[in-house]
Amino acid sequence: QVQVVESGGGLVQAGGSLRLSCAHSGRTFVSNVMGWFRQAPGKEREFVAAIRRSGSSTYLADSVKGRFTMSRDNGKNTVYLQMNSLKPEDTAVYYCAASPSTSSWPTLEKSYSYWGQGTQVTVSS
């Protein structure tokens, strides 16, 4: 059984920073790619970032490029989302997910097999 658990959310002022963590367990192939999604109130869940198992390659949504970075520590089975220069529009529940994808960058929810419960990020203006 694969478990995905996010942590690190909270309340921060605009311009501030937060780092989200995501601990995952289970067979390694199911986490070939780890991704972050977010869902703001009244909106659909959207892709934020993804990282391959090697950790050498990441893919970021245009809305967060230059502000967010993603990394992973395979020894700890943990991925991170460093969020800088936060804006009120970044307010959302952030979800971590695991994908067995070995080809193109998975940016759709259906490409991910396992999901965490989400962690709230609130950015005040």
C-alpha positions in Angstrom: 0.0 0.0 0.0 1.3 3.4 -0.9 1.0 6.3 1.5 1.4 9.9 0.7 1.5 12.5 3.5 1.9 16.2 3.1 3.0 18.7 5.7 4.2 22.3 6.1 1.2 24.3 5.1 0.2 27.4 7.0 -0.6 31.1 7.0 2.0 33.5 5.5 2.0 37.1 4.4 2.3 38.0 0.7 6.0 37.9 -0.3 6.8 35.3 2.3 8.0 31.7 1.9 6.8 28.2 2.9 8.2 24.8 2.3 5.9 21.9 1.9 7.1 18.3 2.5 5.6 15.1 1.2 6.6 11.8 2.6 5.7 8.7 0.5 6.1 5.0 0.9 5.5 1.9 -1.2 7.1 0.4 -4.2 9.6 2.7 -6.0 8.0 2.4 -9.4 4.8 4.0 -8.3 6.7 7.2 -7.5 8.7 7.6 -10.7 7.3 11.1 -10.8 6.1 13.0 -7.8 3.8 15.9 -8.3 2.2 18.8 -6.5 -1.3 20.1 -7.3 -3.4 22.7 -5.7 -7.1 23.6 -5.4 -8.4 27.0 -4.5 -11.9 27.5 -3.2 -14.4 27.3 -6.1 -11.8 26.2 -8.6 -10.6 23.0 -10.1 -7.5 21.3 -8.9 -4.5 22.4 -11.0 -1.0 21.1 -11.6 1.8 23.0 -9.9 5.1 21.0 -10.2 6.6 17.6 -10.8 9.9 15.9 -10.3 11.4 12.7 -11.7 12.9 10.0 -9.5 16.4 11.1 -10.3 15.7 14.5 -8.9 17.6 16.0 -11.8 14.6 17.2 -13.7 11.6 19.2 -12.7 8.6 20.7 -14.5 6.8 23.7 -13.2 3.5 25.4 -14.1 4.0 28.8 -15.7 2.1 30.4 -12.8 4.8 29.4 -10.3 8.0 29.4 -12.4 10.7 31.6 -10.9 9.0 31.4 -7.4 8.6 27.7 -6.6 11.1 25.0 -6.8 10.7 21.2 -6.2 13.3 18.8 -4.9 13.4 15.2 -3.6 15.4 13.2 -1.2 15.1 9.6 -2.2 16.9 8.4 0.9 14.1 9.9 3.0 11.3 9.1 0.4 10.4 12.8 0.7 9.8 15.5 -1.9 9.7 19.2 -1.2 8.0 22.3 -2.6 9.8 25.5 -1.8 7.5 28.4 -2.3 8.9 31.9 -2.4 7.4 35.3 -3.2 4.0 34.0 -2.3 0.9 35.8 -3.6 -2.7 35.7 -2.3 -3.6 33.8 -5.4 -1.4 31.0 -4.3 -3.9 30.3 -1.5 -5.2 26.8 -1.9 -5.1 23.3 -0.5 -1.9 21.7 -1.9 -1.8 18.0 -2.7 1.1 15.7 -3.3 0.7 12.7 -5.6 2.7 9.8 -7.0 2.8 8.7 -10.6 4.4 5.6 -12.2 4.9 7.6 -15.4 8.1 7.0 -17.2 7.5 9.1 -20.3 6.3 12.6 -20.7 5.6 14.9 -17.8 2.3 14.0 -16.2 0.3 17.1 -15.5 -3.1 15.6 -15.4 -4.7 14.2 -12.3 -5.5 10.9 -13.9 -1.8 10.3 -14.4 -1.3 10.0 -10.7 -2.2 6.9 -8.8 -1.8 7.9 -5.1 -2.7 11.2 -3.4 -2.2 12.7 0.0 -4.9 14.4 2.0 -3.7 17.9 1.3 -2.3 20.8 3.3 -3.7 24.3 3.5 -1.7 27.2 2.3 -3.1 30.7 3.0 -1.4 33.8 1.8 -2.7 37.1 3.3 -2.4 40.4 1.4 
